[in-house]
Amino acid sequence: MPATASTPERVFLVGVEFRRRGIAASASGAPAAGALDTADRLAELRELAASAGGNVVGSMEQRRPAPDPGLLLGRGKVAELQGALAATGADVAVFDHELTPTQLRNLERETGVRVIDRTQLILDTFARHARTREGQLQVELAQLEYLLPRLTGHGAAMSRLGGGIGTRGPGETKLETDRRRIHQRVRELRHALEEVRRARQQQRQKREEVPLATVALVGYTNAGKSTLFNRLTGADVLTSSRMFATLDPTVRAVQLPSRRRVLLSDTVGFLRHLPHGLISAFRATLEEVQRASLLLHVYDATSPHRAEQAQQVQQVLAELGVTATPQIAVANKMDLLTEGAAAGAIAVSARTGAGIAALLTALDQALPLDPIQRHRLRIPHAEGRILHLVHQHARVLAERHLADATELDAELPESLLRRLQPYLQP
């Protein structure tokens, strides 16, 4: 029985590992020193498929010296795959490897089911979780740019866009027959995203009128960044164990122990071999990372692959050109561990709040903006709002109540000092 709107699609996973001259190679062909093995990559692919709404009904692996140019797999393995797909009733086969247009076309012909690769699955997962217009525009642009060179001979799959995993987003544009319209839509999307970027720049300029530093949360997907964001800011950002639950950036103010305020930005989770086109399409969103004064690199301390995941995050940051931005490593989910896994990092539990005070202190010490100055203030009793402002955002060292005013000795952040000029005493 085929999948319907109320039943998830049945997904079959295919993992491939190539070994050239005895050296394991990653899906991109690069040496895979310290990388996940095939079973681990299939486990991650399973999470991606679940995040896209699929029901994984089976999987298989193949190790071979090099990819077959026409089928990726060996012909015998393709025959085995065909039997497994029939036995499980799978609707779609997902390969943990980017497929060429020829491989995609041949595999669909041989297996008789829809075939997608890891990149298309990631794009589909992004499409599923995009909530704002900006996020939806960015996903659609990335999907169209990925699909455009794969149109030739792929009409059967393209005509079913919107009908299952790997097909969300572009809608009824009849991709298999209308390249001109696709190019036109791509131009429209780029123009719309430029408008979004300009609007975001205007918002940022308003924020920067007060010199508040911006701190960006970065990390591998599902490291707990949104839970930590909520813990630090008191916000209610969606948290989920599903990959890429957060796509649209959220910015909130955080008060540090020194009473300085900083802006904290929650960003999309990174992933190994994150498609280059996706990084380009999400430029407006990732600008929050590029303009940050400090990065909090959050990792899942319980993950056995945390070192490899951290390496993948650093590769994405290098592509964004922010390797020079100061970073603080944050080992999250420490409540689930009995020991270790936080060497050189600040250990926290975003769920319980453990370690949050130490993290805020580290932020205070690491941020150079909005320096603290000590001043004496004289605030008339009628200016109760100003007095409340000082207590809220400054560290009051001494307070004296006079006949007509309150006199304070306080340590003030520079951003607040500008608003208190009329009340400063020599």
Buried (B, 14 or more C-beta within 10 A) or exposed (E): EEBEEEEBBBBBBBBBBBEEEEEBBBBEEEEBEEBBBBEBBBBBBBBBBBBBBBBBBBBBBBEBEEBBEBBBBEEEBBEBBBEBBEEBBBBBBBBBBBBBEBBBBBBBEBBEBBBBBBBBBBBBBBBBBBEEEBBBBBBBBBBBBBBEEBBEBBBEBBBEBEBBBBBBBBEEBBBBEEEEEBEEBBEEBEEBBEEBBEEBEEEBEEBEEBEBBBBBBBBBBBBBBBBBBBBBBEBEBBBEEBBBBBBBBBBBEBBBEBBBBBBBBBBBBBBBBBBEBBBBBBBBBBBBBEBBBBBBBBBBBBBEBBEBBBBBBBBBBEBBEBEEBEBBBBBBBBBEBEEEBBEEBBBBBBBEEEBBEEBBBBBBEBBEBBBBEEBBBBBEEEBEEBBEBBBEBBBBEEBEEEEEBBBBBBBBBBBBBEBBEEBEEE
